[in-house]
Amino acid sequence: MPIERKVGIRAAKKAGSILKRYYGKKIPGVKNKGGSLVTDVDLWCNEAIIGEIKKNFPLPPGFGNRT
């Protein structure tokens, strides 16, 4: 199995475990600039996914930095 697929599966499982902990609970949310409802749980899942990707595919120093 390609490493990209393995990382994607691990990232999805991490986000899924976060979602399971809060499933069925009332979570307050706020509307983002686009008008969509966003909760802390959404942000935590996003961080878990991005973290897993960055851990396995680090960017070279200076890449993506805005000046």
C-alpha positions in Angstrom: 0.0 0.0 0.0 1.4 3.4 -0.9 2.6 5.6 2.0 0.2 8.4 1.0 -2.7 6.0 1.5 -1.4 4.8 4.8 -1.0 8.3 6.1 -4.5 9.2 4.9 -6.0 6.3 6.7 -4.2 7.1 9.9 -5.3 10.7 9.7 -8.9 9.7 9.1 -8.8 7.3 12.1 -7.4 10.1 14.4 -10.1 12.5 13.3 -12.7 9.8 13.7 -11.7 9.0 17.2 -12.0 12.7 18.1 -15.5 12.8 16.5 -16.6 9.7 18.4 -15.8 11.3 21.7 -18.1 14.2 21.0 -20.8 12.4 19.0 -24.3 13.2 20.3 -23.1 16.0 22.6 -24.1 19.6 22.2 -21.1 21.5 20.9 -21.3 25.2 20.5 -20.2 26.6 17.2 -19.6 29.8 15.4 -20.1 30.8 11.8 -17.0 31.3 9.8 -16.6 34.0 7.1 -18.3 31.7 4.5 -21.3 31.3 6.8 -20.7 27.7 7.7 -21.0 26.5 11.3 -17.6 25.5 12.8 -17.0 23.9 16.2 -13.9 23.3 18.3 -14.3 19.6 17.4 -14.0 20.6 13.7 -10.8 22.5 14.4 -9.3 19.7 16.5 -10.0 17.1 13.7 -8.5 19.5 11.2 -5.3 19.8 13.4 -5.1 16.0 13.8 -5.3 15.5 10.0 -2.8 18.2 9.1 -0.5 17.1 11.9 -0.4 13.6 10.6 0.3 14.8 7.1 3.1 17.1 8.2 4.7 14.5 10.4 5.0 12.1 7.4 5.6 14.7 4.7 7.6 17.6 6.2 8.1 20.6 4.1 11.7 21.8 3.4 12.9 24.8 5.5 11.4 28.0 4.3 8.9 26.4 2.0 5.5 28.0 2.2 6.6 30.8 4.5 5.1 34.1 3.6 7.2 37.2 3.6 
